[in-house]
Amino acid sequence: MTQPPGPGLPPFGQEPQHGQPGQGGYPPVPPPPAYGAVPPGTPPYAAPPYPRTSGKATAILVLGIVSLVMMCGYGVGVIPAIVALAMAPSARREIKASGGWITGEGNVTAGVVCSWITVGVVAAAVVGVIVIAVIAAAVNT
């Protein structure tokens, strides 16, 4: 014994008429969203990106600190100091061009200060050695 169909449903064995007014049946199936579209009412999938620190700025800071440490090794610290000073303008341009998405201006400044201290101390030591050598040569003649 078959039961009669419920209200709005077609008789058993017949396909429902989708979306035709007055015919009953199931409501029309909505089209799928466009590729990459976020359905309405859905929270965003990822948090917004945060500013990151420039790799060049970090390298300049490390080179500046290394130059200070290596300064006592017969002036070898001048090499990383010069490399840091050469990289600094490029890093500053990168940070300014990013519109705030790349940070590290403080790292660049600290690395440049350490590098200039190294260059200054080594230059003063070289001048001191030359002055002492000239004085010693003048006294011994």
C-alpha positions, 0 to 999 in steps of 0.5 A: 500500500503506497501513501499519497505524496505530501503537499507540493510533492509529485506522485511516486516515480515522477521527477519533481519540476524544479523551480516552476511556479505552481508545480510544487517540487524542490526549490531551484539549486543556486549556482556555485560561487565564482572561483576564488569568491568567498561566500557571503557571511564567511569569515576571511580564511587568513589573518592579514599579513604583519610587517616583517623585518628586512633581511638586509637590515638584519644582515647589516646589524650582524655585520656591524656587531661582527666588525666591532668584535673583530676590530681588535684582530689587527683591523680585520673588522674593517671588512665587514664594516665596509660591507655593512656600509655598502649595503645600508643604502639599498636596505633603506630604499627597500624599507621606504619603498615597501610602504610600511610592510617591511621594517628594520630601519633601527637595525640599519641605523645600529649596524651603520653606527657600529660600522662607522665606530669600527672604521674610525677606531681602526683609522685612528689606530693606523694613524697612531702607528704611522705617527709612532713609526715616524717619530721613532725613525726621526729619533733614531737618525 
